[in-house]
């Protein structure tokens, strides 16, 4: 089974491209849920959500049919402490994940590793695999569907995820997040009873450039062609024995929604309504 969605849904530039121009912002998620049953919330990476915010997600999901939110682990854990702040991760489980799980609206939890977390550095093995092992050993990976997105190529060996990392993820039942984008090759490893995929686009020429906010925005301004997504159908076959979640992060101009619907079509996912259309032009989506 595969669930396809986008990384976030509340983007002003989707109005007229995906959301009708006369639709109020508080109704955007309901409109989104007509096409997709899952979304990835990135805001939890930047700040720990308050109980009121968590309850608002639960309330929103309760009004929708079989809708779920996947969340990113806070950067305090993955980036600022480089996996050492286990306490913060456990607090996130208890105060954010548990209520959402109990309300049946929790998808998966993504640990997006810092690019400074490496398996080895200058030929020497680092302690970062041990840090990941310690963190995953404290987390309740049996009750929650965790996924790890590696972002440094030292985690790869001969074009595949390093064996030590694969063994650890399999031991804990944690998914290896497959990535489509400039930073990592499209490596798929079946390490859990669930899978996780993120599509970032192919703007290789500007991906690593540092600049103002609009510059970072441009990194994700990409519209996939069908031939770029088609290989993923075969690539993820080993994962489809369980639940697979695929999220498009190329959000500018509603490209994420367009490409997520295209990917649903490629994967044979039935969708009602059958197509997304720009308010004035259907053809731009396919």
N, C-alpha and C positions, 0 to 999 in steps of 0.2 A: 504494500500500500504506500502511496506517495501523497504527501500534502505539499502543495506549492503556495507560496505567498511572497510578500515583499518585506524588506527591512524597514518597518515603519509604514504608516499610512497617512499621517497628518502633514502633508506638504502643500503649501499654498500654490505652487506652480502646477499642481495636478488639476486645479480648477480649469475647466474648459478642455482639458486633455483627457481627464478621467472622470472627475466629479462634475456634475452639471453646475453651471454658473449660478443658478438660483438655489443651490442646496446649502443650507446652513452648516457650519463646521461641526456642530454637535451631532449631525446625522451622517458624517463622512464614514465612520466605522460601519454603520449599518449598511451603507451603500457598498463599501468594500467587501463586506461579508456575503454579498450576493454572488461574488465571484470566487472568493477565497475563504478557507476555513481556518487559516493560521496567519500570524504575523510575528515578526521578530522585533522586540522592543530593545532599542539601543540605549535609551536614556538611563537604564540601570547601570550601565558601564560608567557613566559620568557622575551619578549621585545615587545614594541609597534612598529608595522611595519611601515616603512616609506611609504610615498605616492608612491614611485617607486616600492616598494615590493607589495603594494596593486594592483597597476596597472599591475604588472607582473602576478599576479593571475588572474586578469580579462582578460588579453590578452590570457593566457593559456586556460582558460575556453572557450573563444570565439572560439577557434579552435577545441573544442570537442563538442560532441553531448549531450546536456542536462546534463552537468556536474556541480557539486556544491561543495563548500568548507564549512564545518562547522568549527567554530573557538572557541578557548577557551578564556574566559575573562582574561585579564592580572592579574598576581599574585599581583600587586600593589593593586588591588581591593579586591581579595578574600583571600589573605594570609597576605600580609604585613600590610594592614590597617584593616583587618578583617571586610570588607564590609563598612567601614566608608568613603572611598574615592569615593564618588558619582561622583565628577567632572571628575575623570579619566575615569570612566565608561561611562559617557556621551560623553566625547571626543572620546572614542573608537567607540561609536555608530556613531558619526558624521563623523569621519575621515576614519574609516575602514569599518564599517558595511553598512553605507548608499551608498557609491560608489559601493560596491559589490552587494547590493540589487538592485540598479538601473541597474546594468549590468546583472541581473538575474543569478548570480552564487553563491549566498549566501544560505547556508543550515541553520543549527541551530547554536545557540550560547550557549556554555556550561559554567556555573558558577560552577566550581569545588571547593566546599567549603574546607577551611582548616580544618584539623582534630581538630584544637583548637576552631572551631566554634561549640558550643554545645547548645542543647535545655535546658539542665539543668546540673548542676555540683554539685556533692555531695548532691543531693537531693534538691538543690535550683535552681529555674528557672533563666536563664541568660537573658541578654538583646539582645542576638544574633538573636532571632526570630524577634524582633522589628527592628534590623538593616537590616535584610533581607527584611522586609516589606517596610522600607523606601527606600532601594535601588530599589526594584522592582517597587515601586510607582513612582520613577523618570524615570526609563527606559521605552522605548516605546514597551511594551510587546504586543501591538496590531499590530505593524508593523513587529516585529521580533519574531522568534520562539526561545524563551529562554528555557533552561533546567537547573535544579539545581541537582548537584551530592552531596548528603550528605555523609560525611565521618566519622562521629562519631555516635556510636550506641545509644546515648541519643536521637536521632531523631526518634527512633523506640519505639513503644508501642505494646506489645503483638504480636510481629512478623510483625507488619505493620508500615507504616509511621505514625508518631504522627498526631492526628486529627488537631491540630492547624496549622501544616505545610501543611497538605493536603488542608485545608480551604484557606490558603493564596495563595497557588499555583493555586488552582481553580479560586479564585477571580481574579487573574492576568493573567490566561490563560498560565501558565508556566508549562512545563513538569517536572515530578519527574524522574530523570535519574535512570534507573534500572541498577544494577551492578552485574556482575558475577566475583567474585574474593574473596580473603581471608579477605578483610577488612569489607565487609558488606554482609548480606544474600541477596538472590535474591528476593527483594521486588518489586512488580510491582503495581503502583498506576496510575489510569487514571485521571489525573488532567488537561489535556489540549486537544486540538484538534490535537495534535501531540505527538509523543513519542521518547524517546532517550534511547539507551542501550549501555553499554560499557563492553567488555569482556577482563579481565586482566589475566586470567589463574588461576591455582590452586596450585601455589607453596607456600602453607601455611607455610612450614618449614623455608623458608628463606625470607618471605615477609617483616618482620619487622626488619630484621638484617640491621645494618648500616655498610657500607663499601665503598670501592672505586667504581668508575664508573662501572667497569665490574661486581661488586657485584650487583649493582642496575639493571644492564642489565639482570643478571641471574634471577631476580625476574619474568621477563616477558618471559623467555625462556620456553614456554609451548605449547604443541600441543594437542588440544582438541580431544577427542574421540567422535564419533557420538552419543553415549549414553549420553554424558554430555551435548550435545546441543539439543537433541530431546525434553527434557521437556520444553524448551523455546517456542516451537511452540504453545503449549496450554497456557503457562503462559502469553503470550503477546496478546492473542486473543482479550481482551477488548480494546487494543490500536489500533487495525488494522482498526478501522472505520476511522481513520485519517492517516497521514503519519508518519511512524516509521523509525527512522534511527538507525542502529546498527553498531558499530565500534569495530574491534578487535585490541587490544593494545598489543598483545603478538607477537611483531614484530621480535625478533631474528630468523634468518634462514628462513625468509619468512613464519613463522607459521601463522601469521595474514592473509596473502593472502590465504593460503591453507584453513584455517578454515573459513574465510569469504565466500569462494566459497562453502565449505561444507554446511555452514548455508544457503546460497542461495538455494542449492539443497533441504535441509530440508524444507524450507519455500515455495518451489515451484516457485522460481524466475527463469524465463527463462534467460539464459545467452548465449551470442554469443561472442567468441567461447564457446563451451559447456563445456570445461574443462581446468584447468590450469595444465601444466605439467612441471616438472623439465626437464631440457634440455635432460637428459639421461634416465629419469624414470618417467612415469606417475603414477605408482601404489603407490608411496609414498604419494600422495595427498589424497587418499581415502582408 
